[in-house]
C-alpha cells in the first residue's frame, strides 16, 4: 500500500499547462517536505523550486496548508491497484509488505513521514491525509471482498476494518514508537489480521 509520495509510472497527470503547473508545485512541495519537514517548508521555497510565482501560489492554493493538501489530493490520482495473489493470506501479506517497502528507504520515506507530521499541525492537512488513506483503503477492500466470494472469509466481513488492521501495527511502529519495520513484521501483521478474519472478529454491523 504505497504511501503518499512520488506518483511514479502510470500516474494520472492530465495534459495542459494547468496540470503541468500543479505537478511542478506538488513536486516542489514533496522536495521541501523531504528536505525540511513541514515546519521548515515555506511558500517561498515552493515558488523557487517550482518556478511558479509566489503570488500565483497564494492565489490558487491560499498558502502552505493548501499546497500540502493539494499535494495529498494529487497523490491519490494514480493507477495503483491492490495485489491479487489468489488467496487472502497472500494479498494481506503483500499489502503489509508494501507498507514496509514504502518506508524502507529513509530518503523516500521523508516526504510521506512529513505529511503525517503536517497532519498534527494543520487541520486541513489532516483532512487531506484522512481522505487519501480512506481512498487508498477503499481500493484495498477488494482483496477482502474477493476472499468472501471464495469462501476464505465469513460473509459480512468488514473489508475496510480488515485492511486497516493489517497496516495499523506497522503505522504504530513507524509513526508512534519510531521502531523499524521489516518483512517479518509485515508478515506477522498480515497473519494476525488473517487469524482475526477467520475468528469472525470483523463480522457484524459496520461501525
MODELLER restraints for C-alpha pairs under 7 A, 6 or more apart:
rsr = mdl.restraints
at = mdl.atoms
rsr.add(forms.Gaussian(group=physical.xy_distance, feature=features.Distance(at['CA:1:A'], at['CA:95:A']), mean=5.43, stdev=0.5))
rsr.add(forms.Gaussian(group=physical.xy_distance, feature=features.Distance(at['CA:1:A'], at['CA:98:A']), mean=4.93, stdev=0.5))
rsr.add(forms.Gaussian(group=physical.xy_distance, feature=features.Distance(at['CA:1:A'], at['CA:99:A']), mean=5.26, stdev=0.5))
rsr.add(forms.Gaussian(group=physical.xy_distance, feature=features.Distance(at['CA:2:A'], at['CA:98:A']), mean=6.19, stdev=0.5))
rsr.add(forms.Gaussian(group=physical.xy_distance, feature=features.Distance(at['CA:2:A'], at['CA:99:A']), mean=6.21, stdev=0.5))
rsr.add(forms.Gaussian(group=physical.xy_distance, feature=features.Distance(at['CA:2:A'], at['CA:102:A']), mean=5.73, stdev=0.5))
rsr.add(forms.Gaussian(group=physical.xy_distance, feature=features.Distance(at['CA:3:A'], at['CA:102:A']), mean=5.95, stdev=0.5))
rsr.add(forms.Gaussian(group=physical.xy_distance, feature=features.Distance(at['CA:3:A'], at['CA:112:A']), mean=6.11, stdev=0.5))
rsr.add(forms.Gaussian(group=physical.xy_distance, feature=features.Distance(at['CA:4:A'], at['CA:72:A']), mean=6.56, stdev=0.5))
rsr.add(forms.Gaussian(group=physical.xy_distance, feature=features.Distance(at['CA:4:A'], at['CA:75:A']), mean=5.47, stdev=0.5))
rsr.add(forms.Gaussian(group=physical.xy_distance, feature=features.Distance(at['CA:4:A'], at['CA:112:A']), mean=5.37, stdev=0.5))
rsr.add(forms.Gaussian(group=physical.xy_distance, feature=features.Distance(at['CA:5:A'], at['CA:75:A']), mean=6.50, stdev=0.5))
rsr.add(forms.Gaussian(group=physical.xy_distance, feature=features.Distance(at['CA:5:A'], at['CA:111:A']), mean=6.32, stdev=0.5))
rsr.add(forms.Gaussian(group=physical.xy_distance, feature=features.Distance(at['CA:5:A'], at['CA:112:A']), mean=5.74, stdev=0.5))
rsr.add(forms.Gaussian(group=physical.xy_distance, feature=features.Distance(at['CA:7:A'], at['CA:75:A']), mean=6.14, stdev=0.5))
rsr.add(forms.Gaussian(group=physical.xy_distance, feature=features.Distance(at['CA:7:A'], at['CA:78:A']), mean=6.28, stdev=0.5))
rsr.add(forms.Gaussian(group=physical.xy_distance, feature=features.Distance(at['CA:10:A'], at['CA:78:A']), mean=6.59, stdev=0.5))
rsr.add(forms.Gaussian(group=physical.xy_distance, feature=features.Distance(at['CA:10:A'], at['CA:79:A']), mean=5.63, stdev=0.5))
rsr.add(forms.Gaussian(group=physical.xy_distance, feature=features.Distance(at['CA:11:A'], at['CA:77:A']), mean=6.48, stdev=0.5))
rsr.add(forms.Gaussian(group=physical.xy_distance, feature=features.Distance(at['CA:11:A'], at['CA:78:A']), mean=4.00, stdev=0.5))
rsr.add(forms.Gaussian(group=physical.xy_distance, feature=features.Distance(at['CA:11:A'], at['CA:79:A']), mean=5.43, stdev=0.5))
rsr.add(forms.Gaussian(group=physical.xy_distance, feature=features.Distance(at['CA:12:A'], at['CA:77:A']), mean=5.73, stdev=0.5))
rsr.add(forms.Gaussian(group=physical.xy_distance, feature=features.Distance(at['CA:12:A'], at['CA:78:A']), mean=5.32, stdev=0.5))
rsr.add(forms.Gaussian(group=physical.xy_distance, feature=features.Distance(at['CA:12:A'], at['CA:79:A']), mean=6.99, stdev=0.5))
rsr.add(forms.Gaussian(group=physical.xy_distance, feature=features.Distance(at['CA:13:A'], at['CA:19:A']), mean=6.67, stdev=0.5))
rsr.add(forms.Gaussian(group=physical.xy_distance, feature=features.Distance(at['CA:24:A'], at['CA:50:A']), mean=5.27, stdev=0.5))
rsr.add(forms.Gaussian(group=physical.xy_distance, feature=features.Distance(at['CA:25:A'], at['CA:46:A']), mean=6.56, stdev=0.5))
rsr.add(forms.Gaussian(group=physical.xy_distance, feature=features.Distance(at['CA:25:A'], at['CA:50:A']), mean=5.26, stdev=0.5))
rsr.add(forms.Gaussian(group=physical.xy_distance, feature=features.Distance(at['CA:26:A'], at['CA:71:A']), mean=5.05, stdev=0.5))
rsr.add(forms.Gaussian(group=physical.xy_distance, feature=features.Distance(at['CA:28:A'], at['CA:46:A']), mean=5.25, stdev=0.5))
rsr.add(forms.Gaussian(group=physical.xy_distance, feature=features.Distance(at['CA:28:A'], at['CA:49:A']), mean=5.52, stdev=0.5))
rsr.add(forms.Gaussian(group=physical.xy_distance, feature=features.Distance(at['CA:28:A'], at['CA:50:A']), mean=5.51, stdev=0.5))
rsr.add(forms.Gaussian(group=physical.xy_distance, feature=features.Distance(at['CA:29:A'], at['CA:46:A']), mean=5.97, stdev=0.5))
rsr.add(forms.Gaussian(group=physical.xy_distance, feature=features.Distance(at['CA:29:A'], at['CA:68:A']), mean=6.79, stdev=0.5))
rsr.add(forms.Gaussian(group=physical.xy_distance, feature=features.Distance(at['CA:30:A'], at['CA:111:A']), mean=5.69, stdev=0.5))
rsr.add(forms.Gaussian(group=physical.xy_distance, feature=features.Distance(at['CA:32:A'], at['CA:41:A']), mean=5.56, stdev=0.5))
rsr.add(forms.Gaussian(group=physical.xy_distance, feature=features.Distance(at['CA:33:A'], at['CA:41:A']), mean=6.21, stdev=0.5))
rsr.add(forms.Gaussian(group=physical.xy_distance, feature=features.Distance(at['CA:33:A'], at['CA:111:A']), mean=5.19, stdev=0.5))
rsr.add(forms.Gaussian(group=physical.xy_distance, feature=features.Distance(at['CA:33:A'], at['CA:114:A']), mean=5.76, stdev=0.5))
rsr.add(forms.Gaussian(group=physical.xy_distance, feature=features.Distance(at['CA:34:A'], at['CA:110:A']), mean=4.63, stdev=0.5))
rsr.add(forms.Gaussian(group=physical.xy_distance, feature=features.Distance(at['CA:34:A'], at['CA:111:A']), mean=4.39, stdev=0.5))
rsr.add(forms.Gaussian(group=physical.xy_distance, feature=features.Distance(at['CA:34:A'], at['CA:114:A']), mean=6.93, stdev=0.5))
rsr.add(forms.Gaussian(group=physical.xy_distance, feature=features.Distance(at['CA:37:A'], at['CA:114:A']), mean=5.38, stdev=0.5))
rsr.add(forms.Gaussian(group=physical.xy_distance, feature=features.Distance(at['CA:38:A'], at['CA:114:A']), mean=5.89, stdev=0.5))
rsr.add(forms.Gaussian(group=physical.xy_distance, feature=features.Distance(at['CA:38:A'], at['CA:117:A']), mean=6.94, stdev=0.5))
rsr.add(forms.Gaussian(group=physical.xy_distance, feature=features.Distance(at['CA:38:A'], at['CA:118:A']), mean=5.59, stdev=0.5))
rsr.add(forms.Gaussian(group=physical.xy_distance, feature=features.Distance(at['CA:42:A'], at['CA:64:A']), mean=6.75, stdev=0.5))
rsr.add(forms.Gaussian(group=physical.xy_distance, feature=features.Distance(at['CA:43:A'], at['CA:54:A']), mean=6.75, stdev=0.5))
rsr.add(forms.Gaussian(group=physical.xy_distance, feature=features.Distance(at['CA:43:A'], at['CA:63:A']), mean=6.81, stdev=0.5))
rsr.add(forms.Gaussian(group=physical.xy_distance, feature=features.Distance(at['CA:43:A'], at['CA:64:A']), mean=6.00, stdev=0.5))
rsr.add(forms.Gaussian(group=physical.xy_distance, feature=features.Distance(at['CA:44:A'], at['CA:54:A']), mean=6.51, stdev=0.5))
rsr.add(forms.Gaussian(group=physical.xy_distance, feature=features.Distance(at['CA:47:A'], at['CA:53:A']), mean=5.53, stdev=0.5))
rsr.add(forms.Gaussian(group=physical.xy_distance, feature=features.Distance(at['CA:47:A'], at['CA:54:A']), mean=5.30, stdev=0.5))
rsr.add(forms.Gaussian(group=physical.xy_distance, feature=features.Distance(at['CA:57:A'], at['CA:63:A']), mean=6.86, stdev=0.5))
rsr.add(forms.Gaussian(group=physical.xy_distance, feature=features.Distance(at['CA:61:A'], at['CA:67:A']), mean=5.68, stdev=0.5))
rsr.add(forms.Gaussian(group=physical.xy_distance, feature=features.Distance(at['CA:65:A'], at['CA:122:A']), mean=6.87, stdev=0.5))
rsr.add(forms.Gaussian(group=physical.xy_distance, feature=features.Distance(at['CA:65:A'], at['CA:124:A']), mean=6.34, stdev=0.5))
rsr.add(forms.Gaussian(group=physical.xy_distance, feature=features.Distance(at['CA:65:A'], at['CA:125:A']), mean=6.32, stdev=0.5))
rsr.add(forms.Gaussian(group=physical.xy_distance, feature=features.Distance(at['CA:68:A'], at['CA:125:A']), mean=6.37, stdev=0.5))
rsr.add(forms.Gaussian(group=physical.xy_distance, feature=features.Distance(at['CA:69:A'], at['CA:124:A']), mean=6.52, stdev=0.5))
rsr.add(forms.Gaussian(group=physical.xy_distance, feature=features.Distance(at['CA:69:A'], at['CA:125:A']), mean=5.15, stdev=0.5))
rsr.add(forms.Gaussian(group=physical.xy_distance, feature=features.Distance(at['CA:69:A'], at['CA:128:A']), mean=5.27, stdev=0.5))
rsr.add(forms.Gaussian(group=physical.xy_distance, feature=features.Distance(at['CA:72:A'], at['CA:128:A']), mean=6.13, stdev=0.5))
rsr.add(forms.Gaussian(group=physical.xy_distance, feature=features.Distance(at['CA:72:A'], at['CA:129:A']), mean=6.53, stdev=0.5))
rsr.add(forms.Gaussian(group=physical.xy_distance, feature=features.Distance(at['CA:72:A'], at['CA:132:A']), mean=6.57, stdev=0.5))
rsr.add(forms.Gaussian(group=physical.xy_distance, feature=features.Distance(at['CA:73:A'], at['CA:128:A']), mean=6.69, stdev=0.5))
rsr.add(forms.Gaussian(group=physical.xy_distance, feature=features.Distance(at['CA:73:A'], at['CA:132:A']), mean=6.69, stdev=0.5))
rsr.add(forms.Gaussian(group=physical.xy_distance, feature=features.Distance(at['CA:76:A'], at['CA:132:A']), mean=6.02, stdev=0.5))
rsr.add(forms.Gaussian(group=physical.xy_distance, feature=features.Distance(at['CA:81:A'], at['CA:139:A']), mean=6.90, stdev=0.5))
rsr.add(forms.Gaussian(group=physical.xy_distance, feature=features.Distance(at['CA:82:A'], at['CA:139:A']), mean=6.71, stdev=0.5))
rsr.add(forms.Gaussian(group=physical.xy_distance, feature=features.Distance(at['CA:82:A'], at['CA:140:A']), mean=5.48, stdev=0.5))
rsr.add(forms.Gaussian(group=physical.xy_distance, feature=features.Distance(at['CA:83:A'], at['CA:91:A']), mean=5.60, stdev=0.5))
rsr.add(forms.Gaussian(group=physical.xy_distance, feature=features.Distance(at['CA:83:A'], at['CA:94:A']), mean=6.54, stdev=0.5))
rsr.add(forms.Gaussian(group=physical.xy_distance, feature=features.Distance(at['CA:83:A'], at['CA:95:A']), mean=7.00, stdev=0.5))
rsr.add(forms.Gaussian(group=physical.xy_distance, feature=features.Distance(at['CA:84:A'], at['CA:91:A']), mean=5.96, stdev=0.5))
rsr.add(forms.Gaussian(group=physical.xy_distance, feature=features.Distance(at['CA:84:A'], at['CA:143:A']), mean=6.96, stdev=0.5))
rsr.add(forms.Gaussian(group=physical.xy_distance, feature=features.Distance(at['CA:85:A'], at['CA:91:A']), mean=5.64, stdev=0.5))
rsr.add(forms.Gaussian(group=physical.xy_distance, feature=features.Distance(at['CA:88:A'], at['CA:143:A']), mean=6.65, stdev=0.5))
rsr.add(forms.Gaussian(group=physical.xy_distance, feature=features.Distance(at['CA:88:A'], at['CA:144:A']), mean=6.82, stdev=0.5))
rsr.add(forms.Gaussian(group=physical.xy_distance, feature=features.Distance(at['CA:88:A'], at['CA:147:A']), mean=5.68, stdev=0.5))
rsr.add(forms.Gaussian(group=physical.xy_distance, feature=features.Distance(at['CA:88:A'], at['CA:152:A']), mean=6.92, stdev=0.5))
rsr.add(forms.Gaussian(group=physical.xy_distance, feature=features.Distance(at['CA:89:A'], at['CA:194:A']), mean=6.55, stdev=0.5))
rsr.add(forms.Gaussian(group=physical.xy_distance, feature=features.Distance(at['CA:91:A'], at['CA:143:A']), mean=6.50, stdev=0.5))
rsr.add(forms.Gaussian(group=physical.xy_distance, feature=features.Distance(at['CA:92:A'], at['CA:166:A']), mean=6.90, stdev=0.5))
rsr.add(forms.Gaussian(group=physical.xy_distance, feature=features.Distance(at['CA:92:A'], at['CA:190:A']), mean=5.27, stdev=0.5))
rsr.add(forms.Gaussian(group=physical.xy_distance, feature=features.Distance(at['CA:93:A'], at['CA:186:A']), mean=6.71, stdev=0.5))
rsr.add(forms.Gaussian(group=physical.xy_distance, feature=features.Distance(at['CA:93:A'], at['CA:187:A']), mean=5.46, stdev=0.5))
rsr.add(forms.Gaussian(group=physical.xy_distance, feature=features.Distance(at['CA:93:A'], at['CA:190:A']), mean=5.07, stdev=0.5))
rsr.add(forms.Gaussian(group=physical.xy_distance, feature=features.Distance(at['CA:96:A'], at['CA:166:A']), mean=6.19, stdev=0.5))
rsr.add(forms.Gaussian(group=physical.xy_distance, feature=features.Distance(at['CA:96:A'], at['CA:167:A']), mean=6.04, stdev=0.5))
rsr.add(forms.Gaussian(group=physical.xy_distance, feature=features.Distance(at['CA:96:A'], at['CA:186:A']), mean=4.89, stdev=0.5))
rsr.add(forms.Gaussian(group=physical.xy_distance, feature=features.Distance(at['CA:96:A'], at['CA:187:A']), mean=6.88, stdev=0.5))
rsr.add(forms.Gaussian(group=physical.xy_distance, feature=features.Distance(at['CA:96:A'], at['CA:190:A']), mean=6.31, stdev=0.5))
rsr.add(forms.Gaussian(group=physical.xy_distance, feature=features.Distance(at['CA:97:A'], at['CA:183:A']), mean=5.91, stdev=0.5))
rsr.add(forms.Gaussian(group=physical.xy_distance, feature=features.Distance(at['CA:97:A'], at['CA:186:A']), mean=5.35, stdev=0.5))
rsr.add(forms.Gaussian(group=physical.xy_distance, feature=features.Distance(at['CA:100:A'], at['CA:181:A']), mean=6.15, stdev=0.5))
rsr.add(forms.Gaussian(group=physical.xy_distance, feature=features.Distance(at['CA:100:A'], at['CA:182:A']), mean=6.01, stdev=0.5))
rsr.add(forms.Gaussian(group=physical.xy_distance, feature=features.Distance(at['CA:100:A'], at['CA:183:A']), mean=6.95, stdev=0.5))
rsr.add(forms.Gaussian(group=physical.xy_distance, feature=features.Distance(at['CA:100:A'], at['CA:186:A']), mean=6.90, stdev=0.5))
rsr.add(forms.Gaussian(group=physical.xy_distance, feature=features.Distance(at['CA:102:A'], at['CA:109:A']), mean=6.54, stdev=0.5))
rsr.add(forms.Gaussian(group=physical.xy_distance, feature=features.Distance(at['CA:103:A'], at['CA:109:A']), mean=4.67, stdev=0.5))
rsr.add(forms.Gaussian(group=physical.xy_distance, feature=features.Distance(at['CA:118:A'], at['CA:125:A']), mean=6.14, stdev=0.5))
rsr.add(forms.Gaussian(group=physical.xy_distance, feature=features.Distance(at['CA:119:A'], at['CA:125:A']), mean=4.84, stdev=0.5))
rsr.add(forms.Gaussian(group=physical.xy_distance, feature=features.Distance(at['CA:119:A'], at['CA:126:A']), mean=3.95, stdev=0.5))
rsr.add(forms.Gaussian(group=physical.xy_distance, feature=features.Distance(at['CA:119:A'], at['CA:129:A']), mean=6.86, stdev=0.5))
rsr.add(forms.Gaussian(group=physical.xy_distance, feature=features.Distance(at['CA:120:A'], at['CA:126:A']), mean=6.77, stdev=0.5))
rsr.add(forms.Gaussian(group=physical.xy_distance, feature=features.Distance(at['CA:137:A'], at['CA:160:A']), mean=6.53, stdev=0.5))
rsr.add(forms.Gaussian(group=physical.xy_distance, feature=features.Distance(at['CA:137:A'], at['CA:163:A']), mean=6.61, stdev=0.5))
rsr.add(forms.Gaussian(group=physical.xy_distance, feature=features.Distance(at['CA:138:A'], at['CA:160:A']), mean=6.82, stdev=0.5))
rsr.add(forms.Gaussian(group=physical.xy_distance, feature=features.Distance(at['CA:140:A'], at['CA:163:A']), mean=6.57, stdev=0.5))
rsr.add(forms.Gaussian(group=physical.xy_distance, feature=features.Distance(at['CA:141:A'], at['CA:159:A']), mean=5.02, stdev=0.5))
rsr.add(forms.Gaussian(group=physical.xy_distance, feature=features.Distance(at['CA:141:A'], at['CA:160:A']), mean=5.70, stdev=0.5))
rsr.add(forms.Gaussian(group=physical.xy_distance, feature=features.Distance(at['CA:141:A'], at['CA:163:A']), mean=6.68, stdev=0.5))
rsr.add(forms.Gaussian(group=physical.xy_distance, feature=features.Distance(at['CA:144:A'], at['CA:159:A']), mean=5.32, stdev=0.5))
rsr.add(forms.Gaussian(group=physical.xy_distance, feature=features.Distance(at['CA:145:A'], at['CA:159:A']), mean=6.62, stdev=0.5))
rsr.add(forms.Gaussian(group=physical.xy_distance, feature=features.Distance(at['CA:147:A'], at['CA:153:A']), mean=5.60, stdev=0.5))
rsr.add(forms.Gaussian(group=physical.xy_distance, feature=features.Distance(at['CA:148:A'], at['CA:154:A']), mean=6.11, stdev=0.5))
rsr.add(forms.Gaussian(group=physical.xy_distance, feature=features.Distance(at['CA:148:A'], at['CA:155:A']), mean=5.95, stdev=0.5))
rsr.add(forms.Gaussian(group=physical.xy_distance, feature=features.Distance(at['CA:153:A'], at['CA:197:A']), mean=6.29, stdev=0.5))
rsr.add(forms.Gaussian(group=physical.xy_distance, feature=features.Distance(at['CA:153:A'], at['CA:198:A']), mean=6.23, stdev=0.5))
rsr.add(forms.Gaussian(group=physical.xy_distance, feature=features.Distance(at['CA:154:A'], at['CA:200:A']), mean=6.64, stdev=0.5))
rsr.add(forms.Gaussian(group=physical.xy_distance, feature=features.Distance(at['CA:156:A'], at['CA:203:A']), mean=5.21, stdev=0.5))
rsr.add(forms.Gaussian(group=physical.xy_distance, feature=features.Distance(at['CA:156:A'], at['CA:204:A']), mean=6.27, stdev=0.5))
rsr.add(forms.Gaussian(group=physical.xy_distance, feature=features.Distance(at['CA:157:A'], at['CA:202:A']), mean=5.20, stdev=0.5))
rsr.add(forms.Gaussian(group=physical.xy_distance, feature=features.Distance(at['CA:157:A'], at['CA:203:A']), mean=4.30, stdev=0.5))
rsr.add(forms.Gaussian(group=physical.xy_distance, feature=features.Distance(at['CA:158:A'], at['CA:202:A']), mean=5.36, stdev=0.5))
rsr.add(forms.Gaussian(group=physical.xy_distance, feature=features.Distance(at['CA:158:A'], at['CA:203:A']), mean=5.88, stdev=0.5))
rsr.add(forms.Gaussian(group=physical.xy_distance, feature=features.Distance(at['CA:158:A'], at['CA:206:A']), mean=6.47, stdev=0.5))
rsr.add(forms.Gaussian(group=physical.xy_distance, feature=features.Distance(at['CA:161:A'], at['CA:202:A']), mean=6.79, stdev=0.5))
rsr.add(forms.Gaussian(group=physical.xy_distance, feature=features.Distance(at['CA:162:A'], at['CA:193:A']), mean=6.52, stdev=0.5))
rsr.add(forms.Gaussian(group=physical.xy_distance, feature=features.Distance(at['CA:162:A'], at['CA:202:A']), mean=6.87, stdev=0.5))
rsr.add(forms.Gaussian(group=physical.xy_distance, feature=features.Distance(at['CA:165:A'], at['CA:193:A']), mean=6.02, stdev=0.5))
rsr.add(forms.Gaussian(group=physical.xy_distance, feature=features.Distance(at['CA:166:A'], at['CA:189:A']), mean=5.49, stdev=0.5))
rsr.add(forms.Gaussian(group=physical.xy_distance, feature=features.Distance(at['CA:166:A'], at['CA:190:A']), mean=5.37, stdev=0.5))
rsr.add(forms.Gaussian(group=physical.xy_distance, feature=features.Distance(at['CA:166:A'], at['CA:193:A']), mean=5.74, stdev=0.5))
rsr.add(forms.Gaussian(group=physical.xy_distance, feature=features.Distance(at['CA:169:A'], at['CA:189:A']), mean=6.67, stdev=0.5))
rsr.add(forms.Gaussian(group=physical.xy_distance, feature=features.Distance(at['CA:170:A'], at['CA:181:A']), mean=6.72, stdev=0.5))
rsr.add(forms.Gaussian(group=physical.xy_distance, feature=features.Distance(at['CA:173:A'], at['CA:179:A']), mean=4.86, stdev=0.5))
rsr.add(forms.Gaussian(group=physical.xy_distance, feature=features.Distance(at['CA:173:A'], at['CA:180:A']), mean=6.73, stdev=0.5))
rsr.add(forms.Gaussian(group=physical.xy_distance, feature=features.Distance(at['CA:174:A'], at['CA:180:A']), mean=6.73, stdev=0.5))
